[in-house]
Amino acid sequence: MKEALAPSAMMAAICPTMNQAERLTAKMNEEGFVNIESMEVLVRNLEARVGMTRPSQIMVAHTCYLTFGRKVEGAVAATQEEAQVEPAPGEEAVTETA
């Protein structure tokens, strides 16, 4: 996938399952991508009527996962591998490695 992108290009992918998003993120890390983010898409329709618009009572709880990242080359990728990862509350700081 990295060969198809121009230097510093952004990549976006749609994955139907969490396992696919996880494998994609691991591959992007392996290939030196930075600023990798994944998010789940939740969809709820609106019932739009004049003076009575409201969210639908029925909600699709999961539709897909979106993953984004930026391709980097050489020294930038090497320094990114040594960057500190912000710890979640109650966790210790860790150093990210590819």
C-alpha positions in Angstrom: 0.0 0.0 0.0 2.9 2.4 0.8 4.2 2.3 -2.8 0.9 3.6 -4.2 1.1 6.8 -2.2 3.0 10.0 -2.8 5.4 11.1 0.0 3.5 12.7 2.9 0.2 11.5 1.4 -2.8 10.7 3.7 -4.4 7.3 3.5 -8.0 6.5 4.5 -9.6 3.0 4.7 -13.0 1.6 5.6 -12.9 -1.7 7.4 -16.1 -3.7 8.2 -14.8 -5.4 11.2 -12.6 -4.5 14.2 -10.2 -7.3 13.4 -9.5 -5.8 10.0 -9.0 -2.3 11.4 -6.5 -3.9 13.9 -4.6 -5.7 11.2 -4.5 -2.6 9.0 -3.2 -0.4 11.8 -0.5 -3.0 12.6 0.5 -3.0 8.9 0.5 0.8 8.7 2.8 0.9 11.8 5.1 -1.7 10.2 5.3 0.4 7.0 6.2 3.6 8.9 2.9 5.5 8.7 2.3 8.2 11.4 -0.7 9.9 12.9 -2.7 6.7 12.6 -6.2 7.0 14.0 -9.2 4.6 13.8 -12.8 5.3 14.7 -16.1 3.5 14.7 -19.0 4.9 12.6 -22.4 5.0 14.3 -25.4 5.9 12.3 -28.8 7.2 13.5 -31.4 8.5 11.1 -33.4 11.7 11.7 -37.1 11.7 11.3 -37.4 15.1 9.7 -40.9 16.7 9.8 -41.7 20.3 10.1 -41.8 21.2 13.8 -41.4 17.5 14.8 -37.8 16.6 13.7 -36.1 14.1 16.1 -33.6 11.3 16.0 -35.1 7.9 15.0 -35.8 5.6 17.9 -34.0 2.8 16.0 -30.3 3.0 15.7 -27.8 1.0 13.7 -25.2 0.4 16.5 -22.3 -0.3 14.2 -21.6 0.2 10.5 -17.8 0.2 10.0 -14.4 1.4 11.1 -12.5 4.3 9.5 -8.7 4.3 9.7 -6.5 7.2 8.7 -2.7 7.7 8.6 0.1 9.6 6.9 3.0 8.1 4.8 6.4 9.3 5.9 9.9 8.4 4.7 13.3 7.8 6.3 14.4 10.0 9.2 10.9 11.2 10.0 9.6 7.6 10.4 12.6 6.7 12.6 12.0 9.6 15.0 8.3 8.8 15.1 9.0 5.3 16.3 10.7 6.8 19.3 7.9 9.1 20.2 6.2 8.9 23.6 2.7 7.6 23.6 0.3 9.5 25.9 -0.8 7.1 28.6 -4.5 6.6 29.4 -5.5 7.7 33.0 -4.1 5.2 35.4 -1.5 3.7 33.0 2.2 4.1 32.8 3.9 5.9 29.8 5.3 3.6 27.2 7.7 4.2 24.3 6.2 3.2 20.9 8.1 0.8 18.7 7.2 -0.4 15.3 
